[in-house]
Amino acid sequence: MGRQVRVRLEGEEVSVDAHMRISELMRELGYHPEAHVPVVNGSPAPERMYLSDGDDVRFVRITVHHPGV
C-alpha cells in the first residue's frame, strides 16, 4: 500500500492515499460533482486538487429551487 494521509471527512478522521484528488474521493464516496461542492479547510476547492495531510474535507449539497407556477 502507498503512503497515506489523514484527513477529516465530514467530521471523521480517515486515511486516504497520499496521491488522491478530491474528484477521486468524491467518486469513491458516491458524490456527484454536479450535486456537491467540495469544501477543503473552509473554502470551496477544485476537484483536481490533491488532498494533503490534515485537510478538513466536507461536501455541500447543491439544491435548486424552482419558483411555483
PEPEQUI-V812095 format. One record per run of one state. SS is the DSSP state (@ for helix, = for strand, . for the rest). FROM is the first residue (numbers start at 1). TO is the last residue. Records with the same first field share a line. If there is no record, write none. Layout:
SS: FROM-TO ; FROM-TO
This chain:
.: 1-3 ; 10-11 ; 18-20 ; 30-35 ; 41-42 ; 45-49 ; 51-55 ; 62-69
=: 4-9 ; 12-17 ; 21-21 ; 36-40 ; 43-44 ; 50-50 ; 56-61
@: 22-29
